[in-house]
Amino acid sequence: MIPVQFYLVISTLLFFIGVFGFISRKNLIGLLMSIELILNAVNINFVAFNRYLFPEQIEGYIYSLFVIVVAAAETAVAMAIIMNVYRKFGNETVKSIKELKN
């Protein structure tokens, strides 16, 4: 059996890679991928803690599926916004979104 520390280390690495990508990227698609990494780190934690703390219950898996569904909806809406920004400005940077405010 794989120890829970392994899952926590992988989850922590994914989370901090996602946070670093979110802070350092200027491309909207890169930001979206960073958010997905963060959400996947959360899913790993849900499943790992459910497996080790309550192996006979499935709440962790249900929460994980709920996060996946919300992430899919968020990705669909974000991609629609990114496509409209690209059509209007010809690029998909964060600066383009800031120009929409004016």
Order of alpha helices (4+ residues) and beta strands (2+ residues): alpha-alpha-alpha-alpha
